Amino acid sequence: QVQLVESGGGNVQAGGSLRLTCTTTGSIYSINRMGWYRQAPGKERELVARISSSGDIFYRDSVKGRFNISLSRDNAKKTLYLQMSSLNSEDTEVYYCWAEHLVDGWRDSWGQGNQVTVSS
């Protein structure tokens, strides 16, 4: 199993920056891809950015040039980051850390979610 714990959300003024952190423990060797999703009330969860174990990175168009995803690892854990800059009101959502890992087939694990609120 994989456990994901997020931190770093909060309130920020438009144009400001925030960094989200996701600390992953457990069977980290089984993880293939990790990423960040976000969800607004009444809307579907959408992929924001994703990074694979080979280093391939994806960003949704609306965050390209503003958000940066990165991943670090030590023996016991993986830490996923999302550095967000030039934030605007459309970035106000709950952000979820995600990991795709292999346990009797590919499984998805999620963090608890972190609210990001951008005020103008």
C-alpha positions, 0 to 999 in steps of 0.5 A, spaced: 500 500 500 501 507 498 500 513 503 499 520 501 499 526 505 499 533 503 501 539 505 501 547 503 495 549 501 491 555 503 490 562 501 493 567 496 492 573 493 492 573 485 499 573 482 502 570 488 505 563 489 504 557 493 507 550 493 504 543 495 507 538 498 505 530 498 509 525 502 508 518 500 510 512 504 509 505 504 510 501 497 513 506 494 517 502 489 511 500 486 509 507 484 509 508 476 506 515 475 504 521 480 501 527 479 496 533 482 489 533 480 484 539 482 476 539 483 472 545 484 465 544 487 460 541 482 465 539 477 469 533 475 476 532 478 481 534 473 489 532 471 493 538 473 500 535 472 503 528 472 510 525 472 512 518 471 518 514 473 522 515 467 521 523 468 516 524 463 512 530 465 505 533 463 501 539 464 494 541 462 494 547 458 492 552 463 497 551 467 503 551 463 509 556 464 506 557 471 506 551 475 512 546 476 511 539 478 517 535 481 519 529 485 524 527 490 526 520 493 530 518 499 530 510 501 523 511 505 519 516 501 517 519 495 516 527 495 512 530 490 511 538 489 507 542 485 510 549 485 504 554 483 506 561 481 502 567 477 495 564 481 489 567 479 482 565 481 480 560 476 486 556 480 481 556 486 480 548 487 481 543 492 488 539 490 489 532 490 495 528 490 495 522 486 499 516 485 499 510 480 502 503 483 502 496 482 498 492 487 495 486 483 494 490 477 494 498 477 491 502 482 490 509 484 491 512 491 489 519 493 491 524 498 486 527 503 486 534 498 488 541 500 484 547 499 487 553 494 484 559 494 486 565 490 483 572 492 483 578 487 
